[in-house]
């Protein structure tokens, strides 16, 4: 995928995952690993999301290791109907 950091060779293959992302807003397309909580299912991500607490349900790809040594996740899709197009 264009614009994505290659998967971390020590961590195995980056895979799509359901997650809750903690962010001030939803304008970013990549997130530090510390802001992402990977969950088991779509239903769990939607249940644990809380927009008032800036926690948004999403499908993310990762983790990938950046050239600066940071672990990143990339947004594939927001899971709620209020998500920006």
Residue pairs with C-beta under 8 A, 6 or more apart in sequence:
1 61
1 74
4 61
4 64
4 74
5 64
5 65
5 66
5 67
5 72
6 64
7 13
7 14
7 63
7 64
7 65
8 14
8 63
8 64
8 65
8 71
10 65
11 63
11 65
14 61
14 62
14 63
14 64
15 61
16 59
16 60
16 61
16 76
17 38
17 39
17 59
17 60
17 61
17 62
18 38
18 39
18 40
18 41
18 42
18 44
18 45
18 57
18 58
18 59
18 79
19 36
19 37
19 38
19 39
19 45
19 57
19 58
19 59
19 60
19 73
20 36
20 37
20 39
20 45
20 48
20 49
20 55
20 56
20 57
20 58
21 31
21 35
21 36
21 37
21 55
21 56
21 57
21 58
21 60
21 73
21 75
22 35
22 36
22 37
22 53
22 54
22 55
23 31
23 35
23 54
23 56
24 54
25 54
26 56
26 78
26 83
26 84
27 84
28 75
29 74
29 75
30 72
30 73
30 74
30 75
31 60
31 72
31 73
31 74
31 75
32 70
32 71
32 72
33 62
33 63
33 70
33 71
33 72
33 73
36 60
36 62
36 73
37 48
38 60
39 45
39 48
42 57
42 59
42 79
45 57
45 58
45 79
46 57
46 79
46 80
48 55
48 57
49 55
49 56
49 57
49 79
49 80
51 80
51 82
56 78
56 79
56 80
56 83
57 78
57 79
57 80
58 75
58 76
58 77
58 78
58 79
59 75
59 76
59 77
59 79
60 73
60 74
60 75
60 76
61 73
61 74
61 76
62 71
62 72
62 73
62 74
63 71
63 72
63 73
64 71
64 72
64 73
64 74
65 71
65 72
66 72
77 83
78 84
